[in-house]
Amino acid sequence: MKLLPFLRRYLLPAGFGLATYATVRLLNDTISRFEFWERGWGQNLLEAGMSMLLGYVQLTVCDALLRYFDRRGPATPQPRHLLREVLAVAGTTAVLNNVVFLPLAAFTDDGLSWGDTAIINTIPLLFMLVYYGWVRSHHFLRTALGQQLQLEQAAHEQALTELKFLRAQYHPHFLFNALNTVYFQMDEDVAAAKRSVEQLADLLRYQLYDQQQPVPIRQELQYVCSYLALQQVRSSEKLRLSVDIAPQLAEQRLYPLLLLPLLENAFKYVGGAYTIEVRAALTAAELTFVVRNAVRAEPAVAAPSPAAPGGIGLSNLRRRLQLLYPGRHALRIEPDGAYFTAHLTLPLLPPA
């Protein structure tokens, strides 16, 4: 048996009735300068027992009224709704107290006086209003927390839906580029085209099975290297590709498929000196991923400006970063003389 529900159901009403009786008895005896122990103990026990019984009745009736108003009232309580509740609770409390306590006061001690009537109608009402405020505040707090949890759950589900949509856009984009590479190989080297198809299969397998859960960064970097190998086959022999990956990057985890759009953008706009530099470093539990590519001098084919979306790949990357690393990432894409540099910083999760 859980302790709190037991106390709430069985001991709280009895304690409520006794506290009410003790307060009424204390005030009444103070005014009349009468000591309660001078009264018969049978009479004291009778009044205390009736008070405890009345406590059960009062709290039961109060809880029933609140359930009634919850069923019929608005989801968000309004002042008029709360006023009706308070009046209903106060009215039932007044009726019960006058039915039980006034007869007891009339046939005990020096009889019923106006002071007794005022005390009997005031003190239990104050106790009941305190109980009502406690119950209602607890209920409103639980309701607010439940609504906040539902909003967070809805936002989480919406973010997952948007991530799936972005991935659905990204896969055809990647597949188009990869198949285009194989297409150019078919006329020149069928064996090389077959190897490219095998590499493409490995890349797609990684995309299909890792989904949106964090993966060890070594897997992501292996995927990057496989992609670079596939793209280098398509590129001209004059392409100079430089890759520098820190050996410390191993079991730290990050969300997958966030690095590839920067590589795709570099291969798309490479020109001039025809150089692409890729660097991955570990700095204070953060991944620093830099892609730097030479660009053509002609404005018509130069790389996009930092304000431009850069196509579906980079626009999707920006949105995915906002969803997966809100306020915890940095992405800069900017010209650097005859080069164009993309600089991405991400926090890494510890190894699983």
C-alpha positions as CSV (number, residue, x, y, z in Angstrom):
1,M,0.0,0.0,0.0
2,K,1.3,3.4,-0.9
3,L,1.8,5.6,2.1
4,L,0.6,9.0,0.7
5,P,-2.7,7.8,-0.7
6,F,-3.4,6.0,2.6
7,L,-2.7,9.1,4.6
8,R,-4.7,11.2,2.2
9,R,-7.8,9.0,2.3
10,Y,-7.9,7.8,5.9
11,L,-5.9,10.1,8.2
12,L,-6.2,13.5,6.7
13,P,-10.0,13.7,7.2
14,A,-9.7,12.7,10.8
15,G,-6.9,15.2,11.4
16,F,-8.9,17.8,9.6
17,G,-11.9,17.3,11.9
18,L,-9.7,17.2,15.1
19,A,-7.9,20.4,14.1
20,T,-11.2,22.1,13.5
21,Y,-12.6,21.0,16.8
22,A,-9.5,21.9,18.8
23,T,-9.4,25.4,17.3
24,V,-13.1,25.9,18.0
25,R,-12.7,24.6,21.5
26,L,-9.7,26.8,22.2
27,L,-11.3,30.0,21.1
28,N,-14.6,29.2,22.9
29,D,-12.8,28.4,26.1
30,T,-10.6,31.4,25.9
31,I,-13.6,33.7,25.5
32,S,-15.5,32.0,28.3
33,R,-12.4,31.5,30.5
34,F,-13.4,27.9,30.9
35,E,-10.9,25.0,30.9
36,F,-11.8,22.1,28.7
37,W,-10.5,19.5,31.2
38,E,-13.1,20.7,33.7
39,R,-15.7,19.3,31.3
40,G,-16.7,15.6,31.3
41,W,-14.3,13.5,29.3
42,G,-17.2,11.6,27.8
43,Q,-18.5,14.9,26.4
44,N,-15.1,15.8,25.0
45,L,-14.7,12.4,23.4
46,L,-18.2,12.7,21.9
47,E,-17.5,16.1,20.4
48,A,-14.1,15.0,19.1
49,G,-15.6,11.8,17.6
50,M,-18.3,13.8,15.9
51,S,-15.7,16.3,14.6
52,M,-13.7,13.5,13.1
53,L,-16.7,11.9,11.5
54,L,-17.7,15.3,10.2
55,G,-14.2,15.7,8.8
56,Y,-14.7,12.6,6.6
57,V,-18.1,13.9,5.4
58,Q,-16.8,17.4,4.7
59,L,-13.8,16.3,2.7
60,T,-15.8,13.7,0.8
61,V,-18.4,16.2,-0.1
62,C,-15.8,18.8,-1.1
63,D,-13.9,16.3,-3.3
64,A,-17.2,15.3,-4.9
65,L,-18.1,18.9,-5.7
66,L,-14.7,19.5,-7.2
67,R,-15.0,16.5,-9.5
68,Y,-18.5,17.7,-10.5
69,F,-17.1,21.1,-11.4
70,D,-14.2,19.6,-13.3
71,R,-16.6,17.6,-15.5
72,R,-18.8,20.6,-16.3
73,G,-16.3,23.4,-16.2
74,P,-13.9,24.7,-18.9
75,A,-10.5,23.1,-19.4
76,T,-8.9,26.4,-18.3
77,P,-10.5,27.6,-15.1
78,Q,-12.1,31.1,-15.3
79,P,-12.7,33.4,-12.3
80,R,-16.4,33.0,-12.5
81,H,-16.0,29.2,-12.5
82,L,-13.7,29.3,-9.4
83,L,-16.2,31.7,-7.6
84,R,-19.0,29.1,-8.1
85,E,-16.7,26.4,-6.7
86,V,-15.9,28.5,-3.6
87,L,-19.5,29.4,-3.0
88,A,-20.6,25.7,-3.3
89,V,-17.9,24.5,-0.9
90,A,-18.6,27.3,1.6
91,G,-22.4,26.6,1.5
92,T,-22.1,22.9,2.1
93,T,-19.6,23.5,4.9
94,A,-21.9,26.0,6.6
95,V,-24.8,23.6,6.4
96,L,-22.9,20.6,7.8
97,N,-21.4,22.6,10.6
98,N,-24.8,24.0,11.7
99,V,-26.4,20.6,11.5
100,V,-23.7,19.0,13.7
101,F,-22.0,21.5,15.9
102,L,-24.9,23.9,16.8
103,P,-26.9,21.1,18.5
104,L,-23.8,20.0,20.4
105,A,-23.2,23.6,21.6
106,A,-26.8,24.1,22.5
107,F,-26.9,21.1,25.0
108,T,-23.5,21.5,26.5
109,D,-21.9,24.0,29.0
110,D,-23.9,27.2,29.3
111,G,-25.9,26.7,26.1
112,L,-25.7,28.3,22.7
113,S,-24.7,31.9,22.4
114,W,-24.1,34.3,19.5
115,G,-20.4,33.9,20.0
116,D,-20.6,30.1,19.7
117,T,-22.6,30.5,16.5
118,A,-20.0,32.9,15.0
119,I,-17.1,30.6,15.9
120,I,-18.8,27.5,14.7
121,N,-19.5,29.1,11.3
122,T,-16.2,30.8,10.9
123,I,-13.4,28.5,12.0
124,P,-14.5,25.3,10.1
125,L,-15.1,27.5,7.0
126,L,-11.6,28.9,7.2
127,F,-10.1,25.4,7.5
128,M,-12.2,24.2,4.5
129,L,-11.1,27.1,2.4
130,V,-7.5,26.3,3.2
131,Y,-8.1,22.7,2.2
132,Y,-9.9,23.8,-1.0
133,G,-6.9,26.0,-1.9
134,W,-4.5,23.2,-1.3
135,V,-6.5,20.7,-3.4
136,R,-7.1,23.1,-6.2
137,S,-3.6,24.4,-6.5
138,H,-2.3,20.8,-6.6
139,H,-4.8,19.9,-9.3
140,F,-4.0,23.0,-11.4
141,L,-0.2,22.3,-11.1
142,R,-0.7,18.7,-12.3
143,T,-2.9,19.9,-15.1
144,A,-0.3,22.6,-16.2
145,L,2.5,20.1,-16.0
146,G,0.5,17.6,-18.1
147,Q,-0.3,20.2,-20.7
148,Q,3.4,21.2,-20.8
149,L,4.4,17.6,-21.3
150,Q,1.9,17.2,-24.1
151,L,3.2,20.3,-25.8
152,E,6.8,19.1,-25.5
153,Q,5.7,15.7,-26.9
154,A,3.9,17.3,-29.8
155,A,7.0,19.5,-30.5
156,H,9.2,16.4,-30.4
157,E,7.0,14.4,-32.7
158,Q,6.8,17.4,-35.1
159,A,10.6,17.7,-35.1
160,L,11.0,13.9,-35.8
161,T,8.5,14.3,-38.7
162,E,10.4,17.2,-40.1
163,L,13.7,15.3,-39.8
164,K,12.3,12.3,-41.7
165,F,11.0,14.7,-44.3
166,L,14.5,16.3,-44.7
167,R,16.1,12.9,-45.0
168,A,13.5,11.9,-47.6
169,Q,14.6,14.9,-49.6
170,Y,18.3,14.3,-49.0
171,H,18.4,10.7,-50.2
172,P,17.3,11.4,-53.8
173,H,19.7,14.3,-53.9
174,F,22.7,12.1,-52.8
175,L,21.6,9.3,-55.1
176,F,21.3,11.5,-58.1
177,N,24.9,12.7,-57.7
178,A,26.2,9.1,-57.1
179,L,24.4,7.6,-60.1
180,N,25.7,10.5,-62.2
181,T,29.2,9.4,-61.2
182,V,28.6,5.8,-62.3
183,Y,27.0,7.0,-65.5
184,F,30.2,8.7,-66.6
185,Q,32.2,5.6,-65.8
186,M,30.1,3.2,-67.9
187,D,31.6,4.4,-71.2
188,E,35.2,4.4,-70.0
189,D,35.7,1.7,-67.4
190,V,33.0,-0.9,-66.7
191,A,35.1,-2.5,-63.9
192,A,35.5,0.8,-62.2
193,A,31.8,1.4,-62.6
194,K,31.1,-1.9,-60.8
195,R,33.4,-0.9,-57.9
196,S,31.6,2.4,-57.7
197,V,28.2,0.6,-57.5
198,E,29.6,-1.5,-54.6
199,Q,30.8,1.7,-52.9
200,L,27.4,3.3,-53.5
201,A,25.7,0.2,-52.0
202,D,27.8,0.6,-48.8
203,L,27.0,4.3,-48.6
204,L,23.2,3.6,-49.0
205,R,23.4,0.8,-46.4
206,Y,24.8,3.2,-43.9
207,Q,22.1,5.8,-44.6
208,L,19.3,3.2,-44.3
209,Y,20.3,1.6,-41.0
210,D,21.7,4.4,-38.8
211,Q,18.7,6.7,-39.1
212,Q,18.5,9.5,-36.5
213,Q,20.4,7.9,-33.6
214,P,23.9,9.1,-32.6
215,V,26.7,6.9,-34.1
216,P,30.4,6.6,-33.3
217,I,32.2,9.3,-35.2
218,R,34.6,6.7,-36.7
219,Q,31.6,5.3,-38.6
220,E,30.7,8.7,-39.9
221,L,34.3,9.4,-40.9
222,Q,34.5,6.1,-42.7
223,Y,31.4,7.0,-44.6
224,V,33.0,10.4,-45.5
225,C,36.1,8.6,-46.8
226,S,34.0,6.2,-48.9
227,Y,32.2,9.2,-50.4
228,L,35.4,10.9,-51.2
229,A,36.7,7.8,-52.9
230,L,33.6,7.6,-55.0
231,Q,33.7,11.2,-56.0
232,Q,37.4,11.2,-56.8
233,V,36.7,8.5,-59.4
234,R,34.4,11.0,-61.2
235,S,36.7,14.0,-60.8
236,S,39.5,15.0,-63.1
237,E,43.0,13.6,-62.5
238,K,44.1,17.2,-61.8
239,L,42.0,17.3,-58.6
240,R,44.2,17.5,-55.5
241,L,42.4,16.1,-52.5
242,S,43.8,16.5,-49.0
243,V,42.3,14.7,-46.0
244,D,43.5,15.2,-42.5
245,I,41.5,13.3,-39.8
246,A,42.6,13.4,-36.1
247,P,43.2,9.9,-34.7
248,Q,41.5,11.0,-31.4
249,L,38.2,10.9,-33.2
250,A,37.0,7.3,-32.6
251,E,34.1,6.4,-30.3
252,Q,32.7,9.8,-29.6
253,R,29.1,10.0,-30.9
254,L,27.3,12.4,-33.2
255,Y,24.2,12.4,-35.3
256,P,24.9,10.9,-38.8
257,L,24.9,12.4,-42.2
258,L,25.7,16.0,-41.2
259,L,29.1,16.2,-42.9
260,L,28.3,15.0,-46.4
261,P,26.4,18.2,-47.6
262,L,29.6,20.2,-47.1
263,L,31.6,17.8,-49.2
264,E,29.0,17.7,-51.9
265,N,29.0,21.5,-52.0
266,A,32.9,21.5,-52.3
267,F,32.8,19.0,-55.2
268,K,30.0,21.0,-56.9
269,Y,31.9,24.3,-56.9
270,V,35.5,23.2,-57.0
271,G,37.5,25.0,-59.7
272,G,40.5,27.3,-60.1
273,A,43.5,25.4,-58.5
274,Y,41.2,22.4,-58.3
275,T,42.0,21.7,-54.7
276,I,39.8,20.3,-51.9
277,E,41.0,20.1,-48.3
278,V,39.1,18.2,-45.7
279,R,40.1,18.4,-42.0
280,A,38.4,16.9,-38.9
281,A,39.8,17.7,-35.5
282,L,38.9,17.2,-31.9
283,T,38.9,20.3,-29.7
284,A,37.5,20.2,-26.1
285,A,34.9,17.5,-26.7
286,E,33.8,19.2,-30.0
287,L,34.2,18.2,-33.6
288,T,35.7,20.8,-35.9
289,F,35.1,19.9,-39.5
290,V,36.5,22.1,-42.2
291,V,36.1,21.8,-45.9
292,R,38.0,24.2,-48.1
293,N,37.8,24.2,-51.9
294,A,39.3,26.3,-54.6
295,V,36.7,28.1,-56.8
296,R,36.6,29.4,-60.3
297,A,37.2,33.1,-60.9
298,E,34.1,33.5,-63.1
299,P,31.2,35.0,-61.1
300,A,28.7,32.8,-62.9
301,V,30.2,29.6,-61.5
302,A,31.6,30.8,-58.2
303,A,30.5,29.3,-55.0
304,P,27.4,30.7,-53.4
305,S,27.6,33.6,-51.0
306,P,27.2,32.9,-47.2
307,A,23.6,34.3,-47.4
308,A,22.6,32.0,-50.2
309,P,21.0,28.7,-49.3
310,G,23.4,26.7,-51.6
311,G,20.8,24.3,-52.8
312,I,18.8,21.6,-51.1
313,G,21.8,20.0,-49.4
314,L,23.0,23.0,-47.4
315,S,19.5,24.3,-46.6
316,N,18.5,20.9,-45.3
317,L,21.8,20.7,-43.3
318,R,21.0,24.1,-41.6
319,R,17.6,22.9,-40.6
320,R,18.8,19.6,-39.3
321,L,21.4,21.3,-37.2
322,Q,18.7,23.5,-35.7
323,L,16.7,20.5,-34.8
324,L,19.4,18.2,-33.6
325,Y,21.8,20.8,-32.0
326,P,19.7,23.9,-31.2
327,G,22.0,26.6,-30.0
328,R,24.9,24.2,-29.7
329,H,26.5,24.3,-33.2
330,A,28.3,26.7,-35.4
331,L,28.2,26.7,-39.2
332,R,30.1,29.2,-41.3
333,I,30.3,29.2,-45.1
334,E,32.4,32.0,-46.4
335,P,34.8,33.0,-49.2
336,D,38.5,32.9,-48.5
337,G,40.3,34.6,-51.4
338,A,40.5,32.1,-54.2
339,Y,39.0,29.5,-51.9
340,F,35.7,28.8,-50.3
341,T,35.6,27.5,-46.7
342,A,32.9,25.7,-44.8
343,H,33.5,25.4,-41.0
344,L,31.3,23.3,-38.8
345,T,31.6,22.8,-35.1
346,L,29.5,20.2,-33.2
347,P,29.5,19.0,-29.6
348,L,30.3,15.3,-29.4
349,L,28.5,12.8,-27.1
350,P,30.6,10.5,-24.9
351,P,31.0,6.9,-26.1
352,A,28.1,4.7,-25.4
